[in-house]
């Protein structure tokens, strides 16, 4: 068989990885070394040369964008159908499994997913129901505590306070939150992963089915996995599955999200039959930029070690600017940007903390240069969109307390805080949802006539909407709810500009529903394949779906939440891009300004015990640049109400002097020259 189309586009190391024997394979892929190409060609190799079937493969990554790109590349490579091939994010695949096995997972069939904002709202209600002071027991801190425990696979019942009063109270809140979510049929993002791990762990037949089915597990960005993600990968692999893991230990920068770089070492210990392949040829940056990155990261001791190189020229030196103040730093950066004649979205200003963006924004505004804050409020997180989605969620699942509370008085309909407090009290006493509590308080006449009338009108509105959307296509369902809910009239009352923006966003939600194409969860004929034990009876979704209004609507709502839970895609507007270093991971630009390189700011004063991760973050920033890299630090900076002297970051000392050219604001720096470098994946 001619496999030149699979191997010819690859360098020697990429070929070695793609054609590796069927054993556990670790691919240490440096920045810009073509890891997505390596992954997609490996999948194609398994299908073409190892005669794997699509349903034998599970490919996991961290963003929907990466998953979609991987799927499209595979489709372009192969002429055969890839139906049955599972490619998705950890959360997306976990959600898919829970939809199929909702009963075994002890979930209602129409369970809903809470995004971060809805989870926080739920926790506020839980803290209040426990009569705790939310200034002492901050819902935001409780949210962090619970999500961190779930990232470790720990439920409230798994943790022992052991005399720690603070921990004991946190566990009371955690337990109450678990009960609330179970009663109302909702799961948060972290719960998706924990629930799937428990589902597989506690159902041997189910586990056997998926272990036999997914014989090849491919994992992207493995350095970003947390404890629970590693645990369910380990469980799925079992003794027969083969792991193909792509990672870069030098880009592990998400420990604050629960990512554990130790998982790399754990994998090598737990799966002894492994081979390690390094991808070190870089297709993104100039030789000088790579030399600076290599020199910096070499100071980290706990790394497997690699050295990026390129066949391209050395390029321009790394430019270093020592500013007098943060204002001077911003003026220098903007002055250089004015001289850039390429597309503005090829220019990025990177910084360690979000507060640093202000002076750059002001300087860009003064010069009339358009900019965009990367990572700003996303479409599905906007107030009017969340209001509309809450109405849609309530149509689908009346026991969704978060949705109920969000729209019960939006638009205002005379249902005030006191009425809601009565509902909460009844819901708590009788262990029912707010929807059921509303019917109880009306029937038992626990409210004044006016409040009771308003609440009855709201319940009737939801019932009316359910009847109106029955049998309608998804976009028409959304359109009906948009108008009948009263949201359009409600937002028209705001000032003209704000009202126009909100109404345009609501219309865009209808467009999103019109363009939405759900991917079904059923895969006919797969479970009868030889060698794969059949699923336990009743696991696969019924072909009739979930009723008249629920089919596409449920898929659409799930899509909205999962999309809202990840970062934005690559910048597309022709604006200068401003972002934190954490947000920059995975992106690349012709010109990068890496600013605020001072001790206490970068490395950050709160991360002195995590110096190696701070250095990795700096390495990420440097390797975002294709052709031009500017490093900036300030001799003084206004912080915490006072002007402080700034000492240059130690990271600057770790870059060889011969790679750096120092510049001042009036310096003549060589003009920008576009080389036509093509973007490549990390």
Beta strands, then each sheet from edge to edge (+ up, - down):
strand 1: 24-29
strand 2: 57-61
strand 3: 86-89
strand 4: 112-114
strand 5: 186-188
strand 6: 216-219
strand 7: 242-247
strand 8: 274-279
strand 9: 318-323
strand 10: 347-351
strand 11: 371-373
strand 12: 576-580
strand 13: 589-594
strand 14: 625-634
strand 15: 636-639
strand 16: 642-645
strand 17: 660-663
sheet 1: 3+ 2+ 6+ 7+ 1+ 8+
sheet 2: 4+ 5+
sheet 3: 11+ 12+ 10+ 13+ 14+ 9+ 17+
sheet 4: 15+ 16-
end
